[in-house]
């Protein structure tokens, strides 16, 4: 008995060949730029959800691959993406210190504010 399962989702380039090598057939179409970007955005959400559920490195790799596709679609190179990431890390830091911003107190004039952050030892 023949069955058809509909997907309507962006897939990696070799997926059609993998499907056909398993003895099945599939239908694919090539997307225009606008449709492709929309499907890349959907794929980002899908891969992020899969990572959040599993915390598997394979899902992080998938997420990185889709981020690369998004950058290329928007006309950026991977080098552009990395340069901006490094610039932001230099200017604002990375996430290495595991800091959770709890609150900000506005003490009025800038000269009256204490220097430095109050760093609690843990976030309970």
C-alpha positions as CSV (number, residue, x, y, z in Angstrom):
1,X,0.0,0.0,0.0
2,X,1.4,3.4,-1.0
3,X,1.5,6.2,1.5
4,X,2.5,9.8,1.2
5,X,3.7,11.9,4.0
6,X,3.8,15.7,3.4
7,X,6.6,17.8,5.0
8,X,6.8,21.3,3.5
9,X,10.1,22.0,5.2
10,X,13.6,23.0,4.3
11,X,16.0,20.0,4.1
12,X,19.7,19.6,3.7
13,X,21.0,19.3,0.1
14,X,21.6,15.5,0.2
15,X,18.3,14.5,1.8
16,X,16.5,13.8,-1.6
17,X,19.3,11.4,-2.6
18,X,19.3,9.7,0.8
19,X,15.5,9.2,0.5
20,X,15.8,7.8,-3.0
21,X,18.7,5.4,-2.0
22,X,16.3,3.9,0.5
23,X,13.9,2.9,-2.3
24,X,11.4,5.8,-1.8
25,X,10.7,8.8,-4.0
26,X,10.2,12.4,-3.1
27,X,9.2,15.7,-4.6
28,X,11.3,18.8,-4.0
29,X,11.3,22.3,-5.4
30,X,13.9,25.0,-5.4
31,X,12.8,28.1,-3.5
32,X,13.1,31.8,-4.6
33,X,15.0,34.1,-2.2
34,X,12.0,35.3,-0.3
35,X,10.5,31.9,0.2
36,X,13.9,30.5,1.1
37,X,14.6,33.1,3.8
38,X,11.1,32.3,5.3
39,X,11.9,28.6,5.4
40,X,15.3,29.2,6.8
41,X,13.7,31.2,9.6
42,X,11.3,28.3,10.2
43,X,14.2,25.9,10.3
44,X,16.0,28.1,12.8
45,X,13.0,27.8,15.1
46,X,12.7,24.0,14.5
47,X,16.4,23.4,15.2
48,X,16.4,25.6,18.3
49,X,13.4,23.7,19.7
50,X,15.1,20.4,19.1
51,X,18.3,21.7,20.8
52,X,16.3,23.0,23.8
53,X,14.6,19.6,24.2
54,X,17.7,17.5,23.9
55,X,20.8,19.7,24.5
56,X,22.6,17.4,22.1
57,X,25.7,18.6,20.2
58,X,24.2,17.3,17.0
59,X,21.3,19.8,17.4
60,X,23.8,22.6,18.1
61,X,25.6,21.7,14.8
62,X,22.3,21.7,12.9
63,X,21.5,25.1,14.4
64,X,24.9,26.4,13.3
65,X,24.4,25.1,9.8
66,X,21.1,27.0,9.6
67,X,22.6,30.2,11.0
68,X,25.2,29.9,8.2
69,X,22.5,29.5,5.6
70,X,20.6,32.5,7.0
71,X,23.8,34.7,6.9
72,X,24.6,33.6,3.3
73,X,20.9,34.3,2.3
74,X,21.2,37.8,3.6
75,X,24.4,38.4,1.7
76,X,26.9,37.9,4.4
77,X,29.8,35.6,4.5
78,X,30.7,33.3,7.4
79,X,33.8,35.6,7.9
80,X,31.4,38.6,8.3
81,X,29.4,36.7,10.9
82,X,32.5,35.7,12.8
83,X,34.0,39.3,12.6
84,X,30.8,40.7,14.1
85,X,30.7,38.0,16.8
86,X,34.3,38.8,17.8
87,X,33.7,42.6,17.8
88,X,30.6,42.2,20.0
89,X,32.6,39.9,22.4
90,X,35.4,42.4,22.6
91,X,33.0,45.3,23.2
92,X,30.4,43.7,25.4
93,X,32.0,40.4,26.5
94,X,30.9,36.8,25.8
95,X,28.9,34.5,28.0
96,X,31.9,32.9,29.7
97,X,31.2,34.4,33.2
98,X,27.7,33.0,33.4
99,X,26.3,36.3,34.6
100,X,22.6,36.7,35.2
101,X,21.4,40.4,35.3
102,X,19.1,40.5,38.3
103,X,18.3,44.2,38.4
104,X,19.5,47.7,37.7
105,X,19.2,50.6,40.2
106,X,19.1,54.1,38.7
107,X,20.9,56.3,41.3
108,X,20.3,59.5,39.5
109,X,23.4,61.4,38.4
110,X,26.1,59.2,36.9
111,X,28.7,60.7,39.2
112,X,26.8,59.4,42.2
113,X,26.7,55.8,41.1
114,X,29.0,53.3,42.7
115,X,31.6,51.8,40.5
116,X,31.4,48.2,39.6
117,X,28.7,45.6,39.8
118,X,27.5,43.8,42.9
119,X,28.2,40.2,42.1
120,X,26.3,37.7,44.1
121,X,28.0,34.3,44.5
122,X,25.0,32.4,43.2
123,X,21.5,33.0,41.8
124,X,19.1,31.5,44.2
